[in-house]
Amino acid sequence: MNIYQIYDAEDNSVVLRKGTLNECRIALHQWLDDNNDEGWEQEKYEEYPNLESFLSSPIEFINQHGDTDVEIYSDWMLSIVYAISDSNILVNKIELASELASAKLEDMVEENIYSYNDIYVESEAEMTYTEVGQDIFHGYYDHYLTIIEQAQIK
């Protein structure tokens, strides 16, 4: 999946929309409706041939014109912001399990399942878990790590 943006060529800090190709198409169409009189299509399509192509079929437009700094309409440019591939995403499973277990303990304190002092010990330098907190943390850490490892696609 790719994320695109429609931006102003004269001031590229002005972005009409960032999103999927279809979200950009909808945003541009809405902007045109909001900023033109009725019946604008005929006039604008004749003056800006890329506009009709983009609004009717953004994918065909990309196939024909590319996706890097292509003018669609009167200084409104299309470019790709980033691409998200379907390939692997690297996650440190140890860090993830630890963060999830820690968040679970915070939730348990917020939900008054345990008091703050049941779970945490504060000293001048740092905050650590009590013995009970450490036991609960380890239980959830093991639980989350098992789930993460089972979810890995080989």
Buried (B, 14 or more C-beta within 10 A) or exposed (E): EEBBBBBBEEEEEEEBBBBBBEBBBBBBBEBBEEEEEEEEBEEBBEEBEBBBBBBEEBEEBBEEBEBEEBBBBEEBBBBBEEEEEEEEEEEEBEEBBBEBBBEBBEEBBEEEEBEEEBBBEEEEEEEEBBEEBBEBBEEBBEBBBEEBEEEEEE
